[in-house]
């Protein structure tokens, strides 16, 4: 590091964006990135200048967006997922697929347990890489080398984690070779340690973020201390307990707990001081306690914040890559008797329909025309749930992906593969439903042709049906197993596409109420009212298009 750390200026920030993004209007910018009294845009640019010296290849630490005093300060430029991030995602999905293949090769409960317990540490490494790129994202030589070290460590971790022996009992457990567990933990601890060092380096170089970065590093370090005994423990039961405890501690996010406690204490002091002050001298009332939101912390206490657009793009791209791995498993080299419209090709095509349907179901809430408030914008609890639920979603899809290749190649498979296929898809649909429910619907329940709650209930039942149907599939062929999945997933797509369309009666009520908030179901200026106005304008445009087409038809006739 050759120069002073880059920190956004501490001077007053404009309450509205200072300039348009790439010729977009200020209104469009606020609509896309948010606005209001809580959103501010700093004018610090982080674009890299051409390197003229070796030391220019390493850029100073930056925090691109942060929270201070109940306000969000973000950079006034759009963020894109860079190529090294995508490269890391591609490698990561290929590596975790090895763990799923190991579970398929040794089907049974112990193999599934090994997959679940070893999948989370892999996922947590990806999470740390995503957070680093999101909050700082220097994309310099140091960042790229760290990605390389991470890829090497995650490769070593997965190779050894998938080689952990199963079925230890009695004397066999005493004679087991635990070197695979020890090697996997050593690789995992190595990359995690580098993340702690980076966070504490930022704490040293960026005084305004010192406390936040220190506690973030501590939140990464504590789970490492839980996993550390696995380097020496040789009891399989103790290894399982430590692995489960490590996952729980890692999920809890100790840094967020600290920020929430610190904020509540600060707000309690403000409320106490507020009630002591004479009514004539009182200022604005302090915040009331809200469990779903982290309260405002003292001024000059800065917490690095997530760039929501970058996080959404990264999560969506990762799910697409996981589904792409499923598609890759469907491909095969045709041999004699498998040329043309062969049974194997038919099974592969049907599996492709399943992957397409799952991708369709995942992106529905992110559709530009969807009237949702994204979970990452809704509250910090819905944001945490949105991020966390991607772990079991991707784990389920990876297991189904590993089973799909065997089902395409052979029309008669073991019942254990049917369980991997059915449970993998079923749990993926369940967790996909839960992810969808973390978003907030902005229109009334009566607005859509099939209410969102009813669609979610049907989707949960469909997921449970896929999970339990292997109970009666002992005599079913691979084609039949795939066909059941195709029927269920396609039905869900049709239900969501049709059911999310607005009712004609609701559109008529909007048309009668006119533009603005007159006749609106919601408070003027709210996100819900904006969604209604947007839908009203779209309905008006559609009506004009229909009238124009009718006129054209009469002219042509």
Buried (B, 14 or more C-beta within 10 A) or exposed (E): EEEEBBBBEEEEBEEEBEEEBEEEEBEEBBEEBBBEEEBBBBBBEBEEEEEEEEEBEBBBBBBBBBBBEBBBBBBBBBBEBBEBBBBBBBBBBBBBBBBBBBBBEBBEEBBBBBBBBBBBBBBBBBBBBBBBBBBBBBBBBBBBEBBEEBBEBBBBBBBBBBBBBBEBEEEEBEEBEBEBBBBBBBBBBBBBBBBBEBBBBBBEBBEBBBBBBBBBBBBBBBBBEBBBEBEEBBEBEEBEEBBBEBBEBBEEBBBBEBBBEBBBEBBEEBBEEEEEEEEEEEEEEBBEEEEEBBBBBBEEBBBBBBBBBBBBBBBBBBBBBBBBBBBBBBEBEEEEEEEEEBBBBBBBBBBBBBBBBBBBBBEBBBEEEBBBBBBBBBBBBBBBBBBBBBBBBBBBBBBBBBBBBBBBBBBEBEBBBBBBBBBBBBBBBBBBBBBBBBBBBBBBEEBBBBBBEEBBEBBBEBBBBBBEBBEEBEEBBBBEBBBBBBBBBBBBBEBBEEBBEBBEEBBEBBEEBEEEBEEBBBEEEEBBBBBBBBBBEBBBEEEEEEEEEEEEEEEEE
